[in-house]
Amino acid sequence: DANAGFAAMNKCFPDEIRVRMSDYKDGVRWFVLEHYFRVITSKGMFTVPTGFLTDIASIPRAFHALLSPLGEFAPAAIAHDWMYSRASNGYFPSDREMADRVFLELMFNLGIPWHTRTAIFYAVRLAGGKSYKRR
């Protein structure tokens, strides 16, 4: 679907999250945030701005049958992409490890099962370094 909405509205995501599909880049679907959304964590609050470009979750295509990038953890993945981006200007979080820990917290608060969020967390810790934009 070219447009997706995530009704994750809860204490961490008080706003509706809507994205629309953009162009493909190197075989990856990209989505543009249609309006801002706030993210509230134990470490503070931040806002992901309208127009932010995200791949939602960098899951290799071979694993999409097991774990869809548009799955229940998508709001946390979009927030994680923002935390990893240069656009966040280091305002929040202060470093990559904190970004990953906040991602884990967001998945917990979305009700993602322990085994799924743990696997995603360690995959991000292992392979996410090349995506983190140093500030």
URSUL-V712238 format. One record per pair of residues at least 24 apart in sequence whose C-alpha atoms are under 6 Angstrom apart, sorted by the first residue. I is the first residue (numbers start at 1). J is the second residue. D is the distance in Angstrom with one decimal. If there is no record, write none. Layout:
I/J/D + I/J/D
//
This chain:
12/39/5.5 + 12/40/4.5 + 13/39/5.3 + 30/54/5.7 + 30/55/4.7 + 73/107/5.9 + 76/103/5.9 + 76/106/5.5 + 84/132/4.8 + 84/133/5.9 + 85/133/5.5 + 86/133/5.4
//
